Amino acid sequence: MSLRIAFFCVALAATVPATSAALAQAAATPPTQTAPAAKPAPVAPATTPAAPTATKPATPKPATPGQTAAHQRQTACGAEWRAAKEAGKVPAGQKWPQFWSACNKRLKAQGK
């Protein structure tokens, strides 16, 4: 949680009891009488940040065999793309997405 959000939450929490008390008083006042003006509760500035909560870091899930194969194909196609680009063998107008699509299909057909 960012520091700004933490300060906002603390400030909001400080105003909620005062607001609900004012609403309860307004609801209890008969409609023929006017309610006295309620002074809002002073909000103390939050000078110290809230204590960070201890959370466990998320453990990544192991990749599935399909994800592993896709990553290997993308790595292989990326190496081919860089080599073809340096050699000037990329067809005019072809961008990475088109190259990746053709390379991925070719490698899938080869069983990689």
Rosetta blueprint (number, residue, H / E / L):
1 M L
2 S L
3 L H
4 R H
5 I H
6 A H
7 F H
8 F H
9 C H
10 V H
11 A H
12 L H
13 A H
14 A H
15 T H
16 V H
17 P H
18 A H
19 T H
20 S H
21 A H
22 A H
23 L H
24 A H
25 Q H
26 A H
27 A H
28 A H
29 T L
30 P L
31 P L
32 T L
33 Q L
34 T L
35 A L
36 P L
37 A L
38 A L
39 K L
40 P L
41 A L
42 P L
43 V L
44 A L
45 P L
46 A L
47 T L
48 T L
49 P L
50 A L
51 A L
52 P L
53 T L
54 A L
55 T L
56 K L
57 P L
58 A L
59 T L
60 P L
61 K L
62 P L
63 A L
64 T L
65 P H
66 G H
67 Q H
68 T H
69 A H
70 A H
71 H H
72 Q H
73 R H
74 Q H
75 T H
76 A H
77 C H
78 G H
79 A H
80 E H
81 W H
82 R H
83 A H
84 A H
85 K H
86 E H
87 A H
88 G L
89 K L
90 V L
91 P L
92 A L
93 G L
94 Q L
95 K L
96 W H
97 P H
98 Q H
99 F H
100 W H
101 S H
102 A H
103 C H
104 N H
105 K H
106 R H
107 L H
108 K H
109 A H
110 Q L
111 G L
112 K L
